[in-house]
């Protein structure tokens, strides 16, 4: 798939590197662009044009009062997995914006977290060809014992950079 924006071109170039270097470079790119994700140490394990896989270690700086990953950090992880994926498709003359998120915290998490998001070819084409729109993305967030502690859905919108 051909990149349509600057971020997509960076991701395409980075994905030509070896697996370890690829993850490190994607994480650096993401952490510099999204400061809060960098501060929380969100790691980009995989990112291509249809799939993202991000990780968050259960470290002190992202823990709640009971020692598990804080609810806000879980939402950051899901937002990051879906937003980075949308971001590689929104043309440079448009701005991606998180419109809403719905999270149901259903279980206590154990250990590190992993978030996965996917886009279909139809969704990708819609993002790339629609000047102003929105899309809903379900993100699967699992913990170190493969339990899904939160059910997450994020609605992303995009609008032209210049208002008419």
Phi and psi in degrees as GROMACS dihedral restraints (atoms count N, CA, C in turn):
[ dihedral_restraints ]
;  ai    aj    ak    al  type     phi  dphi    fc
    3     4     5     6     1   -83.9    20    10
    4     5     6     7     1   136.2    20    10
    6     7     8     9     1   -67.8    20    10
    7     8     9    10     1   146.2    20    10
    9    10    11    12     1  -114.7    20    10
   10    11    12    13     1    -0.8    20    10
   12    13    14    15     1  -148.7    20    10
   13    14    15    16     1   175.6    20    10
   15    16    17    18     1   -60.9    20    10
   16    17    18    19     1   -46.0    20    10
   18    19    20    21     1   -59.9    20    10
   19    20    21    22     1   -44.3    20    10
   21    22    23    24     1   -61.0    20    10
   22    23    24    25     1   -38.4    20    10
   24    25    26    27     1   -65.4    20    10
   25    26    27    28     1   -41.8    20    10
   27    28    29    30     1   -61.6    20    10
   28    29    30    31     1   -47.4    20    10
   30    31    32    33     1   -62.5    20    10
   31    32    33    34     1   -42.8    20    10
   33    34    35    36     1   -59.6    20    10
   34    35    36    37     1   -45.4    20    10
   36    37    38    39     1   -64.0    20    10
   37    38    39    40     1   -45.0    20    10
   39    40    41    42     1   -63.3    20    10
   40    41    42    43     1   -38.1    20    10
   42    43    44    45     1   -67.6    20    10
   43    44    45    46     1    -7.4    20    10
   45    46    47    48     1   -86.1    20    10
   46    47    48    49     1    -6.5    20    10
   48    49    50    51     1   -85.5    20    10
   49    50    51    52     1   173.5    20    10
   51    52    53    54     1   -67.4    20    10
   52    53    54    55     1   160.5    20    10
   54    55    56    57     1   -55.2    20    10
   55    56    57    58     1   -46.8    20    10
   57    58    59    60     1   -67.1    20    10
   58    59    60    61     1   -46.4    20    10
   60    61    62    63     1   -65.1    20    10
   61    62    63    64     1   -37.4    20    10
   63    64    65    66     1   -57.7    20    10
   64    65    66    67     1   -51.1    20    10
   66    67    68    69     1   -61.5    20    10
   67    68    69    70     1   -44.7    20    10
   69    70    71    72     1   -62.6    20    10
   70    71    72    73     1   -45.5    20    10
   72    73    74    75     1   -64.9    20    10
   73    74    75    76     1   -43.0    20    10
   75    76    77    78     1   -62.9    20    10
   76    77    78    79     1   -40.3    20    10
   78    79    80    81     1   -64.5    20    10
   79    80    81    82     1   -42.2    20    10
   81    82    83    84     1   -63.6    20    10
   82    83    84    85     1   -45.7    20    10
   84    85    86    87     1   -58.8    20    10
   85    86    87    88     1   -47.4    20    10
   87    88    89    90     1   -67.5    20    10
   88    89    90    91     1   -44.5    20    10
   90    91    92    93     1   -63.8    20    10
   91    92    93    94     1   -30.9    20    10
   93    94    95    96     1   -78.9    20    10
   94    95    96    97     1   -33.6    20    10
   96    97    98    99     1   -76.9    20    10
   97    98    99   100     1   -41.2    20    10
   99   100   101   102     1  -116.2    20    10
  100   101   102   103     1    93.7    20    10
  102   103   104   105     1   -57.2    20    10
  103   104   105   106     1   -42.2    20    10
  105   106   107   108     1   -63.6    20    10
  106   107   108   109     1   -39.4    20    10
  108   109   110   111     1   -65.7    20    10
  109   110   111   112     1   -37.0    20    10
  111   112   113   114     1   -64.9    20    10
  112   113   114   115     1   -41.9    20    10
  114   115   116   117     1   -62.6    20    10
  115   116   117   118     1   -38.6    20    10
  117   118   119   120     1   -79.9    20    10
  118   119   120   121     1    -7.7    20    10
  120   121   122   123     1    66.4    20    10
  121   122   123   124     1    42.6    20    10
  123   124   125   126     1   -68.1    20    10
  124   125   126   127     1   130.1    20    10
  126   127   128   129     1  -106.0    20    10
  127   128   129   130     1   130.8    20    10
  129   130   131   132     1   -91.5    20    10
  130   131   132   133     1   105.1    20    10
  132   133   134   135     1   -80.6    20    10
  133   134   135   136     1   -41.1    20    10
  135   136   137   138     1  -147.7    20    10
  136   137   138   139     1   143.5    20    10
  138   139   140   141     1  -155.8    20    10
  139   140   141   142     1   121.0    20    10
  141   142   143   144     1  -131.5    20    10
  142   143   144   145     1  -161.7    20    10
  144   145   146   147     1   -81.3    20    10
  145   146   147   148     1    -8.3    20    10
  147   148   149   150     1  -128.0    20    10
  148   149   150   151     1    -4.6    20    10
  150   151   152   153     1  -148.9    20    10
  151   152   153   154     1   141.8    20    10
  153   154   155   156     1  -131.9    20    10
  154   155   156   157     1   146.6    20    10
  156   157   158   159     1  -138.9    20    10
  157   158   159   160     1   112.0    20    10
  159   160   161   162     1  -119.9    20    10
  160   161   162   163     1   153.4    20    10
  162   163   164   165     1  -130.3    20    10
  163   164   165   166     1   151.8    20    10
  165   166   167   168     1  -140.3    20    10
  166   167   168   169     1   117.9    20    10
  168   169   170   171     1   -76.7    20    10
  169   170   171   172     1   145.5    20    10
  171   172   173   174     1   -80.1    20    10
  172   173   174   175     1    75.2    20    10
  174   175   176   177     1   -99.7    20    10
  175   176   177   178     1   163.4    20    10
  177   178   179   180     1   -52.3    20    10
  178   179   180   181     1   -40.8    20    10
  180   181   182   183     1   -68.3    20    10
  181   182   183   184     1   -13.9    20    10
  183   184   185   186     1  -117.0    20    10
  184   185   186   187     1    10.7    20    10
  186   187   188   189     1   -88.4    20    10
  187   188   189   190     1   155.5    20    10
  189   190   191   192     1   -95.6    20    10
  190   191   192   193     1  -169.5    20    10
  192   193   194   195     1   -70.5    20    10
  193   194   195   196     1   -11.6    20    10
  195   196   197   198     1  -108.8    20    10
  196   197   198   199     1     8.1    20    10
  198   199   200   201     1    88.8    20    10
  199   200   201   202     1     2.2    20    10
  201   202   203   204     1  -100.8    20    10
  202   203   204   205     1   174.1    20    10
  204   205   206   207     1   -65.6    20    10
  205   206   207   208     1   130.9    20    10
  207   208   209   210     1   -61.3    20    10
  208   209   210   211     1   148.1    20    10
  210   211   212   213     1   -56.2    20    10
  211   212   213   214     1   -40.2    20    10
  213   214   215   216     1   -66.0    20    10
  214   215   216   217     1   -35.6    20    10
  216   217   218   219     1   -69.9    20    10
  217   218   219   220     1   -35.1    20    10
  219   220   221   222     1   -63.1    20    10
  220   221   222   223     1   -42.5    20    10
  222   223   224   225     1   -67.1    20    10
  223   224   225   226     1   -37.2    20    10
  225   226   227   228     1   -59.8    20    10
  226   227   228   229     1   -43.2    20    10
  228   229   230   231     1   -62.7    20    10
  229   230   231   232     1   -45.7    20    10
  231   232   233   234     1   -66.8    20    10
  232   233   234   235     1   -41.7    20    10
  234   235   236   237     1   -61.2    20    10
  235   236   237   238     1   -41.5    20    10
  237   238   239   240     1   -65.8    20    10
  238   239   240   241     1   -44.6    20    10
  240   241   242   243     1   -62.2    20    10
  241   242   243   244     1   -42.0    20    10
  243   244   245   246     1   -78.9    20    10
  244   245   246   247     1   -40.6    20    10
  246   247   248   249     1   -69.1    20    10
  247   248   249   250     1   -39.8    20    10
  249   250   251   252     1   -64.6    20    10
  250   251   252   253     1   -38.4    20    10
  252   253   254   255     1   -66.2    20    10
  253   254   255   256     1   -43.4    20    10
  255   256   257   258     1   -65.7    20    10
  256   257   258   259     1   -40.0    20    10
  258   259   260   261     1   -59.3    20    10
  259   260   261   262     1   -29.2    20    10
  261   262   263   264     1   -75.9    20    10
  262   263   264   265     1    -7.6    20    10
  264   265   266   267     1  -112.6    20    10
  265   266   267   268     1   -20.9    20    10
  267   268   269   270     1   -74.1    20    10
  268   269   270   271     1   119.8    20    10
  270   271   272   273     1   -57.0    20    10
  271   272   273   274     1   156.3    20    10
  273   274   275   276     1   -61.4    20    10
  274   275   276   277     1   -19.2    20    10
  276   277   278   279     1   -88.1    20    10
  277   278   279   280     1     9.6    20    10
  279   280   281   282     1  -128.6    20    10
  280   281   282   283     1   160.4    20    10
  282   283   284   285     1  -118.9    20    10
  283   284   285   286     1   124.2    20    10
  285   286   287   288     1   -81.8    20    10
  286   287   288   289     1   139.9    20    10
  288   289   290   291     1  -138.3    20    10
  289   290   291   292     1   137.1    20    10
  291   292   293   294     1   -75.0    20    10
  292   293   294   295     1   121.3    20    10
  294   295   296   297     1   -92.2    20    10
  295   296   297   298     1   -42.5    20    10
  297   298   299   300     1  -161.1    20    10
  298   299   300   301     1   160.8    20    10
  300   301   302   303     1  -141.4    20    10
  301   302   303   304     1   142.0    20    10
  303   304   305   306     1  -125.6    20    10
  304   305   306   307     1   119.5    20    10
  306   307   308   309     1  -127.1    20    10
  307   308   309   310     1   128.0    20    10
  309   310   311   312     1  -110.7    20    10
  310   311   312   313     1   112.3    20    10
  312   313   314   315     1   -84.5    20    10
  313   314   315   316     1   108.0    20    10
  315   316   317   318     1  -106.9    20    10
  316   317   318   319     1   -20.0    20    10
  318   319   320   321     1  -148.1    20    10
  319   320   321   322     1   160.1    20    10
  321   322   323   324     1   -76.7    20    10
  322   323   324   325     1   133.9    20    10
  324   325   326   327     1   -83.1    20    10
  325   326   327   328     1   154.7    20    10
  327   328   329   330     1  -126.6    20    10
  328   329   330   331     1   118.8    20    10
  330   331   332   333     1    75.2    20    10
  331   332   333   334     1  -150.6    20    10
  333   334   335   336     1   -72.9    20    10
  334   335   336   337     1   159.0    20    10
  336   337   338   339     1  -118.1    20    10
  337   338   339   340     1   150.8    20    10
  339   340   341   342     1  -130.6    20    10
  340   341   342   343     1   135.3    20    10
  342   343   344   345     1  -121.4    20    10
  343   344   345   346     1   136.0    20    10
  345   346   347   348     1  -128.1    20    10
  346   347   348   349     1   136.2    20    10
  348   349   350   351     1  -133.5    20    10
  349   350   351   352     1   151.0    20    10
  351   352   353   354     1  -139.5    20    10
  352   353   354   355     1   150.5    20    10
  354   355   356   357     1  -123.7    20    10
  355   356   357   358     1   141.4    20    10
  357   358   359   360     1   -81.8    20    10
  358   359   360   361     1   165.1    20    10
  360   361   362   363     1   -61.4    20    10
  361   362   363   364     1   -34.6    20    10
  363   364   365   366     1   -65.5    20    10
  364   365   366   367     1   -42.4    20    10
  366   367   368   369     1   -64.5    20    10
  367   368   369   370     1   -41.7    20    10
  369   370   371   372     1   -61.3    20    10
  370   371   372   373     1   -46.7    20    10
  372   373   374   375     1   -62.4    20    10
  373   374   375   376     1   -38.8    20    10
  375   376   377   378     1   -62.5    20    10
  376   377   378   379     1   -45.9    20    10
  378   379   380   381     1   -61.9    20    10
  379   380   381   382     1   -45.7    20    10
  381   382   383   384     1   -69.9    20    10
  382   383   384   385     1   -31.6    20    10
  384   385   386   387     1  -103.7    20    10
  385   386   387   388     1    -8.4    20    10
  387   388   389   390     1  -102.4    20    10
  388   389   390   391     1   124.1    20    10
  390   391   392   393     1   -64.1    20    10
  391   392   393   394     1   -39.0    20    10
  393   394   395   396     1  -140.9    20    10
  394   395   396   397     1   123.9    20    10
  396   397   398   399     1  -166.9    20    10
  397   398   399   400     1  -172.7    20    10
  399   400   401   402     1  -150.6    20    10
  400   401   402   403     1   157.8    20    10
  402   403   404   405     1  -147.3    20    10
  403   404   405   406     1   144.7    20    10
  405   406   407   408     1  -103.8    20    10
  406   407   408   409     1   132.8    20    10
  408   409   410   411     1  -129.1    20    10
  409   410   411   412     1   123.8    20    10
  411   412   413   414     1   -85.1    20    10
  412   413   414   415     1   135.3    20    10
  414   415   416   417     1  -117.6    20    10
  415   416   417   418     1   128.0    20    10
  417   418   419   420     1   -91.8    20    10
  418   419   420   421     1   118.6    20    10
  420   421   422   423     1  -113.8    20    10
  421   422   423   424     1   120.7    20    10
  423   424   425   426     1  -124.1    20    10
  424   425   426   427     1   156.3    20    10
  426   427   428   429     1  -101.5    20    10
  427   428   429   430     1  -172.1    20    10
  429   430   431   432     1   -69.8    20    10
  430   431   432   433     1   -15.1    20    10
  432   433   434   435     1  -106.0    20    10
  433   434   435   436     1    19.6    20    10
  435   436   437   438     1    63.4    20    10
  436   437   438   439     1    30.6    20    10
  438   439   440   441     1   -96.8    20    10
  439   440   441   442     1   144.5    20    10
  441   442   443   444     1   -98.3    20    10
  442   443   444   445     1    92.8    20    10
  444   445   446   447     1   -72.8    20    10
  445   446   447   448     1   -18.5    20    10
  447   448   449   450     1  -141.1    20    10
  448   449   450   451     1   137.6    20    10
  450   451   452   453     1   -99.0    20    10
  451   452   453   454     1   122.1    20    10
  453   454   455   456     1  -129.3    20    10
  454   455   456   457     1   137.1    20    10
  456   457   458   459     1  -139.7    20    10
  457   458   459   460     1   132.2    20    10
  459   460   461   462     1  -122.6    20    10
  460   461   462   463     1   134.0    20    10
  462   463   464   465     1  -107.2    20    10
  463   464   465   466     1   118.3    20    10
  465   466   467   468     1  -107.3    20    10
  466   467   468   469     1   139.6    20    10
  468   469   470   471     1  -121.6    20    10
  469   470   471   472     1   162.9    20    10
  471   472   473   474     1  -142.9    20    10
  472   473   474   475     1   144.5    20    10
  474   475   476   477     1  -137.3    20    10
  475   476   477   478     1   158.4    20    10
  477   478   479   480     1   -62.7    20    10
  478   479   480   481     1   145.5    20    10
  480   481   482   483     1   -63.9    20    10
  481   482   483   484     1   -39.8    20    10
  483   484   485   486     1   -99.5    20    10
  484   485   486   487     1   128.6    20    10
  486   487   488   489     1   -82.3    20    10
  487   488   489   490     1   141.4    20    10
